[in-house]
Amino acid sequence: MIAGTPRGFRDILPEEALARERITSTVRECFSAHGYLPVETPLLENRSVLERGGTIQDTPFQLFDSDGGLLVMRPDLTLPIARMVAGRLGAGKLPCRLRYEAPVVREEASLMGQPRQFTQLGVELVGDDGTASEAEVVKLLADALARLGVPGWRIVCGSVMPLTALLKECSPSEEFSRKVLELVHESDLVSLDELVDKQEGLTPEAASALHGVARISGDARVVDQIDELLAAAGVPRQKRGTDELRSLVNSCAPLVRQGRLRFDFSIINSFDYYTGIVFKAYSDGITAALASGGRYDAVLANLGLPGVAACGFALSLERLQEVLGAQGAAGVVTSESTVDERPVRIAVPKGSLFKDTVALLEAAGLPVEGLRDPGRKLIVHEDGVDYIIVRAQDAPAFVGYGGADCGICGRDSLIEAGIDLLQLVDLSYGACRFVVAEPRSKAGKAERDYLWRGTVRVATKYPRITQNYYDSLGQQDDIVQLHGNIELGPIVGMTDRIVDITATGTTLRENDLVVVDDVLECTARFFAGPAAYRCDARIRDLSSRLAEASAKLNR
């Protein structure tokens, strides 16, 4: 048998290669027509140099060269080009307009089923007026999408400035600010709400703004909403970033009128990287973003060019193939239907969450007659809604990879899935508690063994939750993942402890296990795929209706 390629890497045969060539040629001509010049950077970079510009994700694609230097295969092109501009061009040769088409390599859990090597087609505008450069690259992206004939394309913009300005003005501590940014980066708006509600020292206006900023979404009128929230919280106008947003609206007025340019302030991530407007491009029928970009002045400053504006974006060639033909293997569900032509698809968890979920959906005004007793049906069709009936643990995957637009499951399932999803509403039912437990007869043994072994051995069905817990303690752990009767792990001496769900504690008591620490409390959450939430007003409306219905049911 002939050996295949490594996982996530593939051969491209002539028919597909020709399609990729046509797409690349169209994009290249578009970029060139706007005055962007080609550059190339090495496939391998010094990791230490890239890390001066900004944080890079851990990757297995790194090696030591004969000089003892740690090299990394580039995970994107922005950092290498910023490195090149700072080191080879300098302020005297700015502004510069650069374009590229090159492969990058990434390894991260959210890319399961997708290529680890893919090709980026992008531009970087360095050294021009910051506000003008943001408008220029957004319009350039729009031109490229239009020339390609991408169906139902739209660009969704946000900005890091409103939230960072709000935190600088109102945050009671650096630790609180760090946690807020972390939760927004993770798209966990439910935990953000909980954090804000528990935090002492916040004014009601500041708390309201922290609750609201990342949830604001819509047309250009939302810029006024941002202004109102931040003004009430006492943030000076010149620090809010709304003047820059209005300038973008004015410069891109035709795109705004056509509904091609929208705003969503859940698109806020990489705070040490982006410093202004951030944006993503989406298309009907594909769950992943076709392009992403933004303004990243801090990267140039970190590399020795302070006060220099920089803005750019990268298109994914593989995702363009998904919508234009000669498909690659991007691992996302595609559909020929536009967003508004098909029913909203909701992943409904069977099992213990099913009854409460049906009651909540009904309370929110959704049709559920066929859902009450679906029998063996896997999909229940109602007026304007398709219910996709899945295991709770599978709901995040169905939404993350396009089988559904949104769904309901426990917080634990979302953590374990590790997929890029927006967590929007805590539904308050399906409560469970994760604990650490050990045999009563072996109290203290885990601590003694940790002193000489330097690690604690843990049996669990939930490796991500367990790893997060021990990371928070700063302890090394060895996880033994089991799928049933995990209580046996420490009883037979295979592990020191377990991390598991408990409700009444009966199973633990019957097996002479005692709780030594609490790990996590979970309830059901409503969540959505980023593309669906940002591009389909019905999903945002459903989120609001479920929040209202949940509040009424839990009074």
C-alpha positions in Angstrom: 0.0 0.0 0.0 1.3 3.5 -0.9 1.8 5.7 2.1 -0.4 8.8 2.3 0.4 12.3 3.4 0.5 13.3 7.1 -2.8 14.2 8.7 -3.9 17.7 7.6 -1.6 17.8 4.6 -2.7 16.7 1.1 -1.8 16.5 -2.5 -3.5 18.8 -5.0 -4.3 17.3 -8.3 -4.5 19.2 -11.6 -8.2 19.9 -11.8 -8.2 21.4 -8.3 -4.9 23.1 -8.9 -6.3 24.9 -11.9 -9.3 26.1 -9.9 -6.9 27.4 -7.1 -4.9 29.1 -9.8 -7.9 30.9 -11.2 -9.0 32.1 -7.7 -5.4 33.2 -6.9 -5.1 35.0 -10.2 -8.3 37.0 -9.7 -7.2 38.0 -6.2 -3.7 38.9 -7.3 -5.0 41.2 -10.1 -7.4 42.9 -7.7 -4.6 43.6 -5.2 -2.2 44.8 -7.9 -4.8 47.1 -9.3 -4.9 48.9 -6.0 -1.1 49.4 -5.9 -0.1 46.5 -3.7 3.3 45.0 -4.5 4.4 41.3 -4.0 6.7 40.1 -1.2 7.8 36.7 0.1 9.0 35.7 3.5 10.7 32.4 4.6 8.6 29.4 5.5 10.7 29.1 8.7 11.1 32.0 11.1 13.0 32.5 14.4 10.4 32.0 17.0 12.0 34.5 19.4 11.8 37.2 16.7 8.1 36.6 15.9 7.3 36.6 19.6 8.6 40.2 19.9 5.8 41.2 17.6 3.0 39.4 19.3 1.9 36.2 21.0 2.0 33.1 18.7 0.1 30.0 19.5 2.0 26.8 20.5 2.6 24.6 17.6 4.4 21.3 17.0 5.8 22.6 13.8 9.1 23.9 15.2 12.7 22.7 15.2 16.2 23.6 16.3 18.7 24.4 13.5 22.4 23.6 13.6 23.1 27.0 15.3 20.8 26.0 18.2 18.1 28.5 17.3 14.4 27.5 17.7 12.6 27.9 14.4 8.9 27.8 13.8 6.9 27.3 10.6 5.0 30.5 10.1 1.4 30.3 11.4 0.4 33.4 9.5 2.0 36.1 7.3 1.3 39.2 9.2 4.0 38.8 11.8 6.7 37.8 9.3 5.8 40.8 7.1 5.8 43.1 10.1 9.2 41.7 11.0 10.4 42.3 7.4 9.1 45.9 7.3 10.7 46.8 10.7 14.0 45.2 9.8 14.4 45.8 6.1 12.3 48.9 5.2 12.0 51.1 8.2 10.1 54.3 8.6 11.9 56.0 5.7 10.3 53.8 3.1 6.7 54.1 4.4 3.9 54.0 3.6 4.1 50.6 1.8 1.4 48.4 0.3 2.3 44.8 0.2 0.6 41.6 -1.0 1.3 37.9 -0.6 0.1 34.5 -1.5 1.8 31.7 0.5 1.1 28.6 2.6 1.0 28.7 6.4 0.9 25.8 8.9 -1.2 25.7 12.1 -2.1 23.1 14.7 -5.1 23.9 17.0 -8.0 21.9 18.3 -10.6 24.1 16.5 -9.1 23.0 13.1 -10.1 19.3 13.6 -11.0 17.9 10.2 -9.5 20.9 8.4 -6.1 21.3 6.8 -3.0 22.0 8.9 -1.4 23.6 5.8 -3.5 26.2 3.9 -2.8 29.1 1.7 -3.4 32.8 2.6 -3.9 35.5 0.1 -3.5 38.8 1.8 -2.4 42.4 2.0 -0.7 44.7 4.5 -0.8 48.5 4.5 1.9 49.9 6.7 2.6 53.6 7.5 -0.4 55.4 6.1 -3.0 57.3 8.2 -4.5 54.8 10.5 -8.2 55.6 10.0 -7.8 55.9 6.2 -5.9 52.6 6.0 -8.7 50.7 7.8 -11.2 52.0 5.3 -8.8 51.2 2.4 -8.3 47.6 3.3 -12.0 46.9 4.1 -12.9 48.3 0.6 -10.2 46.2 -0.9 -11.5 43.1 0.7 -15.0 44.0 -0.6 -13.6 44.5 -4.1 -11.9 41.1 -4.0 -15.0 39.2 -2.8 -17.1 41.0 -5.5 -14.6 40.1 -8.3 -14.6 36.5 -7.2 -18.4 36.3 -7.3 -18.6 35.0 -3.7 -22.3 34.3 -3.0 -24.0 36.3 -0.2 -20.7 37.8 1.1 -20.6 40.3 3.9 -18.0 41.9 6.1 -18.5 42.1 9.8 -16.5 44.7 11.7 -15.8 45.2 15.4 -13.1 47.2 17.3 -11.0 46.4 20.4 -11.0 50.1 21.4 -14.4 50.4 23.1 -13.7 47.5 25.5 -10.1 48.3 26.3 -11.0 52.0 26.9 -13.9 50.9 29.2 -11.6 48.7 31.2 -8.9 51.4 31.5 -11.5 53.8 32.8 -13.6 51.6 35.0 -11.8 48.3 35.9 -11.1 47.9 39.7 -7.9 45.8 39.0 -5.6 44.5 36.4 -6.7 40.9 37.2 -10.3 41.8 36.5 -9.3 43.4 33.2 -7.2 40.3 32.2 -10.1 38.0 33.0 -12.6 40.1 31.0 -10.4 40.1 28.0 -9.8 36.4 28.3 -13.5 35.6 28.4 -14.3 37.9 25.4 -11.4 36.3 23.5 -13.0 32.9 24.3 -16.5 34.1 23.2 -17.8 33.1 26.6 -20.3 35.9 27.2 -22.2 34.0 29.9 -19.1 33.7 32.1 -18.4 37.4 31.4 -21.8 38.3 32.7 -21.2 36.2 35.8 -17.8 37.8 36.4 -19.2 41.3 36.1 -22.1 40.6 38.4 -19.8 39.3 41.1 -17.3 42.1 40.9 -17.3 44.7 43.6 -16.4 48.3 42.9 -18.1 48.7 39.5 -20.6 51.4 39.0 -24.0 50.3 37.6 -23.1 52.2 34.4 -19.8 50.4 34.0 -21.4 47.0 34.7 -24.0 47.7 32.1 -21.4 48.7 29.5 -19.3 45.6 30.3 -22.4 43.4 29.8 -23.5 45.2 26.6 -20.4 46.0 24.5 -19.6 42.5 23.3 -23.3 41.8 22.6 -23.9 44.8 20.3 -24.5 43.8 16.7 -26.3 45.3 13.7 -26.0 48.0 11.1 -24.1 51.3 11.4 -26.6 52.6 14.1 -24.9 50.4 16.7 -22.0 52.8 16.8 -24.4 55.2 18.6 -25.2 52.5 21.0 -21.6 52.0 21.9 -21.2 55.7 22.4 -24.2 55.8 24.8 -22.9 52.9 26.9 -19.4 54.3 27.2 -20.6 57.8 27.8 -22.8 56.7 30.7 -19.8 54.8 32.1 -17.6 58.0 32.0 -15.3 57.0 29.1 -14.1 60.2 27.3 -15.2 60.4 23.7 -11.7 60.6 22.3 -10.8 57.2 23.9 -13.9 55.2 22.8 -12.9 54.4 19.2 -16.3 55.5 17.9 -14.9 58.4 15.9 -12.8 55.9 13.9 -15.9 53.6 13.5 -17.9 56.5 12.1 -15.1 57.4 9.7 -15.2 53.8 8.5 -18.9 54.0 8.0 -18.6 57.3 6.0 -15.8 55.9 3.8 -17.6 52.7 3.1 -21.1 54.2 2.8 -22.1 52.1 -0.3 -21.2 48.9 1.5 -23.2 50.0 4.5 -26.3 50.8 2.3 -26.1 47.5 0.5 -26.0 45.6 3.8 -22.5 44.3 2.9 -20.8 45.9 5.9 -22.2 45.2 9.4 -20.9 45.6 12.9 -20.6 43.0 15.7 -18.5 43.7 18.8 -18.2 40.0 19.7 -15.4 40.1 17.1 -12.8 41.2 19.7 -9.8 39.0 20.1 -6.0 39.0 20.3 -5.8 42.1 22.4 -2.0 42.2 22.3 -2.1 42.1 18.5 -4.9 44.2 17.3 -5.3 47.8 18.3 -8.3 49.2 16.4 -10.8 47.9 14.0 -11.0 44.1 13.4 -13.2 42.4 10.8 -14.1 39.1 9.2 -15.7 38.2 5.9 -18.5 35.5 5.6 -20.4 33.9 2.8 -23.8 32.1 2.7 -23.5 28.4 3.1 -20.1 28.2 4.9 -19.6 28.3 8.7 -16.0 29.5 8.7 -14.8 33.0 8.0 -13.4 33.5 4.5 -11.1 36.3 5.6 -10.0 38.1 8.8 -7.9 41.1 9.5 -7.6 44.4 11.4 -5.3 47.1 12.6 -2.2 46.0 14.5 0.0 49.1 15.3 1.2 47.3 18.5 3.0 44.7 16.5 5.2 47.3 14.7 5.8 49.1 18.0 7.0 45.8 19.6 9.3 45.3 16.6 10.9 48.8 16.9 8.6 51.0 14.8 6.4 52.9 17.3 3.7 55.3 16.1 3.3 53.5 12.8 -0.2 52.5 11.7 -0.6 49.0 10.1 -3.7 47.2 8.8 -4.3 44.2 6.7 -6.2 41.0 6.1 -5.8 37.4 4.8 -8.2 35.4 2.6 -8.2 31.6 3.0 -7.8 30.0 -0.5 -9.3 26.7 0.8 -12.4 28.4 2.1 -12.8 30.3 -1.1 -12.8 27.0 -2.9 -15.6 25.8 -0.7 -17.9 28.5 -2.0 -16.5 28.9 -5.6 -16.0 25.3 -6.6 -13.3 22.6 -6.9 -13.6 22.1 -3.2 -10.7 21.5 -0.9 -11.1 19.8 2.5 -11.9 22.6 4.9 -14.1 20.5 7.1 -17.1 22.7 7.2 -20.7 22.2 6.0 -21.7 24.1 2.9 -25.1 24.8 1.5 -26.4 26.3 -1.7 -29.2 28.1 0.2 -28.8 31.6 1.4 -29.2 32.3 5.1 -32.8 33.7 4.8 -34.1 30.9 2.5 -33.8 28.0 5.0 -35.1 27.3 8.5 -33.1 28.1 11.5 -31.3 24.9 12.6 -31.2 24.3 16.4 -29.2 21.5 18.0 -31.5 20.1 20.7 -29.9 17.8 23.3 -31.6 14.5 24.0 -31.4 12.9 27.4 -31.7 14.7 30.7 -31.8 18.2 29.1 -34.5 17.4 26.6 -37.6 18.1 28.6 -36.5 21.4 30.0 -35.2 22.4 26.5 -38.6 21.8 24.9 -40.3 23.8 27.6 -37.9 26.7 27.2 -38.3 26.7 23.4 -42.1 26.8 23.8 -41.9 29.6 26.3 -39.8 31.6 23.8 -42.6 31.3 21.3 -41.1 28.6 19.0 -43.3 25.8 17.5 -42.6 22.5 19.4 -45.6 20.3 18.7 -43.5 17.8 16.7 -40.6 18.0 19.1 -42.5 16.9 22.2 -42.4 13.2 21.1 -40.1 12.9 18.1 -39.8 9.1 18.3 -36.9 8.0 16.2 -36.7 11.1 14.1 -33.3 12.7 14.0 -34.6 16.0 12.5 -38.0 17.5 13.4 -39.3 20.1 10.9 -41.5 22.8 12.2 -42.6 26.1 10.7 -39.3 28.0 10.1 -37.3 25.8 12.4 -35.4 22.5 12.0 -34.6 20.8 15.3 -31.5 18.6 15.0 -31.7 16.0 17.9 -28.2 15.1 19.1 -26.4 14.0 22.2 -25.5 17.0 24.4 -21.8 16.2 24.1 -22.2 16.4 20.3 -24.1 19.6 20.1 -21.0 21.9 19.9 -19.6 19.9 17.0 -22.8 20.1 15.1 -22.9 23.8 15.5 -19.2 24.4 15.1 -19.0 22.5 11.8 -22.2 23.7 10.2 -24.8 21.0 11.0 -26.8 23.5 13.0 -26.8 27.3 13.5 -27.1 27.2 17.2 -27.8 24.8 20.1 -28.2 24.0 23.7 -26.0 21.9 25.9 -24.2 22.0 29.3 -21.3 24.2 29.8 -19.1 21.1 30.4 -19.8 19.9 26.8 -18.7 23.3 25.4 -15.5 23.2 27.4 -14.7 19.7 26.3 -15.4 20.4 22.7 -12.9 23.3 22.5 -14.6 24.7 19.4 -14.9 28.4 18.5 -18.5 29.1 19.5 -20.4 32.1 21.0 -21.8 31.2 24.5 -24.8 33.6 24.8 -27.3 32.7 27.5 -27.2 30.8 30.8 -30.5 28.8 30.9 -30.3 27.9 34.6 -31.4 24.2 34.2 -29.5 21.0 34.0 -27.3 22.0 36.9 -24.4 19.7 37.8 -21.2 19.9 39.9 -17.7 18.8 39.1 -15.6 17.6 42.0 -12.3 16.1 42.8 -12.7 12.9 44.9 -10.4 10.3 46.5 -10.8 7.1 48.6 -11.5 8.0 52.3 -9.0 5.4 53.3 -6.2 7.1 51.3 -6.6 10.6 52.6 -3.3 12.5 52.3 -1.7 9.9 50.1 -2.1 12.0 46.9 -0.3 15.0 48.5 2.5 12.8 49.8 3.0 11.1 46.4 2.9 14.5 44.7 5.9 15.6 46.8 8.2 12.9 45.4 6.5 12.1 42.1 5.8 15.8 41.1 2.5 14.9 39.5 -1.0 13.8 40.5 -2.7 10.9 38.6 -6.4 11.6 37.8 -9.1 9.4 36.2 -11.8 11.3 34.4 -14.2 11.4 31.4 -13.5 15.2 31.1 -9.8 15.8 30.2 -10.2 19.5 29.3 -12.0 20.4 32.5 -9.5 18.4 34.5 -6.5 20.0 32.8 -7.9 23.5 33.3 -8.5 22.8 37.0 -4.9 21.6 37.7 -3.5 24.3 35.5 -5.3 26.8 37.8 -3.6 25.2 40.8 -0.2 25.2 39.0 0.1 21.5 39.6 1.4 18.8 37.1 -1.2 16.1 36.4 -1.3 12.8 34.5 -4.8 12.3 33.1 -6.2 8.8 32.5 -9.3 9.2 30.4 -11.9 6.6 31.1 -15.4 6.2 29.7 -17.2 4.6 32.6 -16.9 3.6 36.3 -14.1 6.1 36.8 -14.5 5.6 40.5 -12.5 2.4 40.1 -9.3 4.4 39.2 -8.2 5.3 42.7 -9.9 2.3 44.3 -7.7 -0.2 42.5 -4.7 2.1 42.8 -4.5 3.1 39.1 -4.9 6.8 39.9 -4.8 9.0 43.0 -8.1 10.8 42.4 -11.0 11.3 40.0 -12.7 14.4 38.5 -16.3 13.7 37.8 -19.9 15.0 38.0 -21.9 14.6 41.1 -25.4 15.5 41.9 -26.4 13.8 45.2 -23.0 12.2 46.0 -24.6 8.8 46.4 -22.2 7.0 44.1 -19.2 8.5 45.8 -20.4 7.5 49.3 -21.3 4.0 48.2 -17.7 3.5 47.0 -16.1 5.2 50.0 -15.0 8.2 48.0 -14.9 11.7 49.5 -14.9 15.1 47.9 -11.6 17.0 48.4 -12.3 20.0 46.2 -14.9 21.6 43.9 -13.9 22.1 40.2 -16.8 23.6 38.3 -20.6 24.2 38.4 -22.4 23.8 35.1 -25.8 24.6 33.7 -27.3 24.5 30.2 -26.2 27.3 27.8 -27.5 28.6 24.5 -24.7 29.0 22.0 -24.3 29.8 18.3 -21.8 29.5 15.6 -19.9 32.8 14.9 -21.0 33.0 11.3 -24.7 32.3 12.1 -24.8 34.8 15.0 -23.1 37.6 13.1 -24.9 37.1 9.8 -28.4 36.0 10.7 -30.6 38.3 12.7 -32.9 35.4 13.5 -30.2 33.9 15.7 -29.6 37.1 17.6 -33.4 37.5 18.0 -33.7 33.9 19.3 -30.9 34.6 21.8 -32.9 37.5 23.3 -36.1 35.5 23.4 -34.5 32.6 25.1 -32.9 34.9 27.7 -36.3 36.5 28.4 -38.1 33.1 28.6 -35.4 31.6 30.9 -35.7 34.6 33.2 -39.5 34.2 33.4 -39.3 30.4 34.0 -36.8 30.8 36.8 -38.5 33.5 38.8 
